[in-house]
Amino acid sequence: QVQLVESGGGLVQAGGSLRLSCAASVSTLSIDFMRWYRQPPGNERELLAARTSMGSSAYADSVTGRFTISRDNATNTAHLHMNSLKPEDSAVYYCNTIKGRYSSWGQGTQVTVSS
C-alpha cells in the first residue's frame, strides 16, 4: 500500500489559484497512475485528472484548461495546479494512486472558493 498525504487546500476567492500536493510514501516512478478526485458535500466523488508513469495526462471536461496535474519524481509528489477557480470547485480533494492492483487514497484536503 502507498501512504498519501495531501496538502495545499484552503480558502480562495473566485478567479484565484491554488496548488495541491500529494506526497507519496514510495517512489512515484513505481506508481502506474496518480489521480486527483474531488467530492462536494452530498455529491459523488468525481475524477478530475490523471497522470501516468509515462507522462500522459487526462482531464475531466469541468477542469480542462484550468487545472494541471504534474508529478515530481524527485520528491515523490504529485501536484494539482488550479487556476481560475470557481465557487463550484469547492469540495474535498483527494489524491489516488494505482500501483499494480492496489489503489490508495489520501485523507483529503478542503478547497473552498468564495464568490
SULTA-V470768 format. One record per residue. N is the residue number from 1. RES is the residue in three letters. OMEGA is omega in whole degrees, -180 to 180 (NA if undefined). Layout:
# SULTA-V470768
n = (N:N)
res = (RES:RES)
omega = (OMEGA:OMEGA)
This chain:
# SULTA-V470768
n = (1:2:3:4:5:6:7:8:9:10:11:12:13:14:15:16:17:18:19:20:21:22:23:24:25:26:27:28:29:30:31:32:33:34:35:36:37:38:39:40:41:42:43:44:45:46:47:48:49:50:51:52:53:54:55:56:57:58:59:60:61:62:63:64:65:66:67:68:69:70:71:72:73:74:75:76:77:78:79:80:81:82:83:84:85:86:87:88:89:90:91:92:93:94:95:96:97:98:99:100:101:102:103:104:105:106:107:108:109:110:111:112:113:114:115)
res = (GLN:VAL:GLN:LEU:VAL:GLU:SER:GLY:GLY:GLY:LEU:VAL:GLN:ALA:GLY:GLY:SER:LEU:ARG:LEU:SER:CYS:ALA:ALA:SER:VAL:SER:THR:LEU:SER:ILE:ASP:PHE:MET:ARG:TRP:TYR:ARG:GLN:PRO:PRO:GLY:ASN:GLU:ARG:GLU:LEU:LEU:ALA:ALA:ARG:THR:SER:MET:GLY:SER:SER:ALA:TYR:ALA:ASP:SER:VAL:THR:GLY:ARG:PHE:THR:ILE:SER:ARG:ASP:ASN:ALA:THR:ASN:THR:ALA:HIS:LEU:HIS:MET:ASN:SER:LEU:LYS:PRO:GLU:ASP:SER:ALA:VAL:TYR:TYR:CYS:ASN:THR:ILE:LYS:GLY:ARG:TYR:SER:SER:TRP:GLY:GLN:GLY:THR:GLN:VAL:THR:VAL:SER:SER)
omega = (178:174:-177:177:178:175:174:178:178:-179:-179:177:176:-176:-178:-177:172:171:176:178:178:-179:-178:-178:179:177:179:175:-179:-177:-177:-179:169:-172:174:175:168:-180:174:180:177:-178:178:174:-174:175:-177:-172:179:177:-179:177:179:175:177:-180:176:-174:170:-180:-175:-177:-180:180:-180:-178:177:176:177:177:176:-176:179:-179:-180:-175:169:179:170:180:-175:179:178:-176:-178:177:-180:173:-180:-176:166:-178:-177:172:179:176:172:178:-173:179:-177:176:-179:-179:170:-176:179:176:-174:172:178:-179:-179:-179:NA)
